[in-house]
Amino acid sequence: MRSYTPSLRAVAVLAVSAGIAACGPSGTDNRLVVQDNHRVLDQFTIAQLQQLPQVEITTPQSHGAQAQKGPSVRSILNAAGAADATRVRVEGRDPAQTLIAAALDDQTILSFTKRNTLKLTGARLSRDQWVRDVTALVVNP
């Protein structure tokens, strides 16, 4: 009788690998792009964002961690040369969110996740405004 065990193992490994890849970015090569009118102003790696001033905020609306830490969206815009931004669209895995200048305070941050990705969160943002796996900040959309 013929054994199918090696073939089944190969199929199982491929299926697991595909499932992991489909879960989202691993964080090893993530870049945050800041752009204005389709022009890239700057790009940041996770390591570069960790060098910006860090803010820790309380997020009681979270189903997970009650405290989040990362750079404020405003400090990222300033570092990219977009200090005069009046609106910013945050793009990622979840539906994009557009924030007005008043929401760009030190309580609105891109927090670092356990998967080494970025999440828009804020003390005054509802959970449905949070964006996971943020990839871009679009200035004055």
N, C-alpha and C positions, 0 to 999 in steps of 0.2 A: 504494500500500500504506500502511496506517495504522501509525503508530508508537506503541508502548506504553511507550516509555522514560519520559516524565513520570509516568505512572501507576505504573510499577515503582519509580521513585525515591521517590514518595510512600509507597508500601507499605514500602519498605526503611527510610525514615526513621521511620515509625511503629513498625516492628518493633524497630529499634534502641532507640528511646525507651522502649518497653515493657520491653525487656530490661534497660535500665539501671535503670528504676524498680523492677523486680522484684528487683534485687540487694541491696536494703536501703536504709536511710536514708542520706541524703547528709551528714548531720551539720550542716546549716545551721540546723535548728530543733530539734535534739535537746534533750530535757529529761530529767533524772533526777528521778523522783518518789520521795520517802521517805514511806512511809505506815505507820500503825499502826491496826489494826482498821478498815480502809477509810476512815480519816481521813487526809487529806494533811497531813503535818507540815511539809514544805518541798519546793520544786522548785529544781533547779539547772541552769543552762546549762553548756555546756562551759567558757565563759569564767569563770564563777563557780567551777567546780571547779578550774580552773587557778590560782586565787588561794589555794586552800587549800595547806597545807604539802605539798610533793611528796616522794615516796619513790621511790628507784630500787632495784629488786631484780634479782637474777640469776635467770634462769629457764632452766637448762640443758635442761629437758624440752621447751622450745619448738622447733618445727620452723622457726621464723623467727628473730625478734630474740631474742638471748640475754639482753638486759636490757630491762626494762619500767619505765615511769615514770608516776606518777600519785598521787592522794591515797589514803591508806589508807581502807578501808571504815569503820573505826572513826572516823577524823576527819570523814568525811561524816556519820555518825550523830550525832556530837557537835555538829556545826554545825546539824543539823536538830532538835536538842533531844531526841535519843533515846540519851543517854549510858548509860542503864540497860538497853539492849537485851541480852537473853541469847541470842537467836537472830535471824538475819536470812535471809530468802529473797531471792536475787538472781534477778531475772527479766530475760529478754532473748530473743534469737533462738534460743539453744540451750536444752535443758531446764533449768528453774530448779534452783538449788542452794541448800540450806539449810545455813547455817554456824552452829555453836555459838560461844559467847563465846570459848572458847579459840582458835578459828581467826581471831578478829578482832584479830589483832596487826598490827604495822606492816609485816609481810611479805605481807599480803593487801590488794591494791589494785585500784582501777579504773584501768587504764592507758588512755592515749589512743591511738587507732589512727590509721593514715594516712588513713582515711576520716572522721576527726573524730567517731568514735563511742567508746564505752566498752567495755572488756573486763575482766571479772573474771579476775584472775590472781594467782598467789602463789608464793612460793619453795617453800612446802611443800604446794601444791595440785597434784594430778596434772592432766594435760591434760584428762582427761574431766570435771573439775570446773570448768574454765574456762567462762565464759559470754560469748559475743560479743553486741555491740549491746545492752548493758544499758540497760534503761528504768526499772526500779524496784527499790528496796530495801524489802522488807516486814518491818517490825519485829515480833518475837515472833509469827510466824505460827502 
